[in-house]
Amino acid sequence: MSLVKNPISLMSTLLWVGFVSAISFMEAWLKFRAPGITVPMGLGIGRLVFEALNKVEWVFAIAILISRIVSKENWASPKLIAFAIALLLLIIQTAWLLPLLDARAELIIHVHDLPASNHHFYYVAMEIVKVTSLIIFAISHFKSVEL
């Protein structure tokens, strides 16, 4: 008897959490502490890394959607709200926030002096909510077991 309802969905969810946590919560700020890395250099690296992360996140999201369709699980389940929140945030980041941050990074790389912006804080807040939602969604994959 398996304790996991949908192993592909669970694996994709946990890998998604791992990628976002490693990139957004570690790599993003650590690269600026490396010797010789200037702000324009760090922003250039960040643009590449976050573009790649976004593509990987979509692979995980699509894998979860496909595995849920194939397994014919109930789409009306309240447990899917956590996944829906993560997916909605990914859509917002892809369609609005990442292009905006990318354009801003490009301007900073070439102009070097721009007024402060809160968009980076929005991104961090979305990442925190997304990871929390994905962890809740991952937990929902386990069946209740009576001992």
C-alpha positions, 0 to 999 in steps of 0.5 A, a space after each residue: 500500500 502506497 502512502 503517496 497519492 500521486 508520486 509524480 506530482 509530489 516529486 515535481 512539487 518537492 523539486 520545484 520547492 528545492 529549485 526556488 529555495 536554492 535560487 531565490 533564497 540563496 544564490 540571488 543574494 550570495 552572488 553579490 558577496 563573491 569577490 570581484 562581482 560588481 552590481 552590473 555583473 551580478 544583475 547579468 548573472 541573475 537575469 540568466 539564472 532567473 530566466 532559466 529558473 522560470 522555465 524549470 518552474 513551468 516544467 514542474 507546473 506542467 508535470 504536476 498538471 499532467 500527472 493530476 489529469 492522468 491520475 483522474 484526481 478530483 479537481 474540486 479538492 480544497 487541497 488544490 487551492 495551494 497548487 492554484 496559488 503557486 500556479 497563479 503566482 508563477 503566471 504573475 511572475 512570468 507575465 508581469 514581474 520578471 519582464 519588469 525586473 529584467 528591464 530594470 536590471 538591463 537599465 541598471 547595467 547600462 545606466 547605473 543609477 535608477 530610483 529605488 523600486 519595490 518590485 524586487 520585494 514583491 518578487 521575494 514576497 511572492 516566492 515566500 508565498 509560492 514555496 509555502 503553498 507548494 509545501 502545503 500542496 506536497 503535504 496533501 499528497 500523503 494519505 491518512 494512515 491509521 496505525 
